[in-house]
């Protein structure tokens, strides 16, 4: 009986985590519209961050849904 309940419960927990996680992405430019290659983008209050790539793009995955500064 326990095995029959474990798989659906585990599937629900994993799928719920995906529903409540978000991705933050964008392009980092300075005041002259130059790419800010190598800049760090940090989500305050978390351990999440990204480094801006050669194309000026960054992406931070698995961020809890909410408001950040």
C-alpha positions in Angstrom: 0.0 0.0 0.0 2.8 2.4 0.9 4.5 1.9 -2.4 1.4 2.8 -4.3 1.1 6.1 -2.4 4.8 7.0 -2.6 5.2 7.4 -6.3 2.1 9.7 -6.8 3.1 11.8 -3.8 6.7 12.2 -5.0 5.5 13.1 -8.5 3.2 15.8 -7.0 6.0 17.3 -4.9 8.3 17.5 -7.8 5.7 19.0 -10.1 4.7 21.5 -7.5 8.3 22.7 -7.2 8.3 23.4 -10.9 5.1 25.4 -10.7 6.4 27.6 -8.0 9.8 28.3 -9.5 10.5 31.0 -12.1 13.3 32.1 -14.4 14.7 35.6 -14.4 16.4 36.6 -17.6 17.4 39.7 -19.5 20.1 41.7 -21.2 22.4 44.0 -19.2 23.4 47.3 -20.7 25.1 50.4 -19.2 24.0 54.0 -19.6 25.6 54.1 -23.1 23.8 50.9 -24.2 27.1 49.0 -24.1 27.0 45.3 -23.1 28.0 44.7 -19.5 29.9 41.5 -20.2 31.0 39.7 -17.0 28.7 41.7 -14.6 27.1 39.8 -11.8 23.3 39.8 -11.4 22.3 38.8 -7.9 18.9 37.9 -6.5 19.0 39.6 -3.1 18.2 37.4 -0.1 19.0 34.2 -2.0 22.1 32.3 -3.2 21.0 32.8 -6.9 23.1 34.7 -9.3 24.2 34.8 -12.9 27.2 36.3 -14.8 26.4 38.3 -17.9 27.6 36.4 -21.0 29.4 37.7 -24.2 26.0 38.6 -25.7 25.0 40.6 -22.7 22.4 38.0 -21.7 21.9 36.5 -18.2 19.5 33.8 -16.9 18.8 32.7 -13.3 16.7 29.5 -13.0 14.7 28.0 -10.2 13.9 31.3 -8.4 10.9 31.1 -6.0 8.0 33.2 -7.3 7.9 36.6 -5.6 9.3 40.1 -5.6 13.0 40.8 -5.4 15.2 43.9 -5.4 
